[in-house]
Amino acid sequence: MRSTLLLGTISALAFGVACNTARDQQEKVNQAQAEANAKIAEANQQADQKINEAQAEADKKTAEAQATFTKLREDYRHDVNTKLADLDKKIADLDAKARTEKAQKRAELEAKLTDIRASREAFVRDYEGINNVSALSWDDFKKRVDKSWNDLEAKVDHA
């Protein structure tokens, strides 16, 4: 009986040591997992911060580019409106001149003025698209409008 009791005590001690070792191992695993989770959370927070900083920088650059484009468009609009007002004065002068010319010269000048007015209307239709033009299509728009303007101005100058 004594040996059974001794054997039982040894078994209980061995089982208790094994349980402590398994419990210790589980605690180590839990602690390691908690540390890993904390590092993951910190890394995610840093990544989110970098993403937010990059997005803020991109938004800032986008706003600056949009402001630059808006200024470019407004400067162009001002320039064209000024030139168009000057051109309208030249057309009015030609119209007044046509009234003082003799019949044949007046007919020639009035025919030119009819063509000039049609060209002016076409130019204005093209130019009115300025509000809808994007930065990507600005160069093509400006090239087309400038060509239309040069053609119109040449007609007035040669009238």
Steps between C-alpha positions, in 0.01 A plus 500: 500500500783727578643450157166574343475816701856593404429424137182710513685792655775483239241483225314797643820700523599408146152587375513830694840585349373410155192716553713789617723460197199488263341797680829689484529420131144618436568823690813554290298440185230741618761762591677458166166533318415814701838652415455412133151654502637817660775523236247438223273772641793743521609416144144549375477833680828615345389381158167684537685813605730480198203441271319800646810717465546389138132566425522845658807579289328374185191708581717806551678450167167441325359821646810694393480359147130582480563855621779544245276372220213723611729804494632401157146468368390832654806681361423359156135595533596858593744522208245371249223725630728803471603407145138427408392846619773657288395289203135603544612864484685428174189329360287799600750730328483285185120509519508880522748514214274279286218754535716776359637304203365508149272217388756252368749547788214491748372170357851347520551622856154384610572152356825493698316620811242222461783245487675669795184490714447131418862428591462699821192300598686174430793622707275593792330158487841330521621738767191450719617142557767642730287424806479131415859438398714291735868541567564188291336645191608861558785503247280368219222744589735797513667404170161473327370830643825683425487381138139611471596836650793548262278421200234745622753772571656455154158542335442826689848629422457426128152647471 
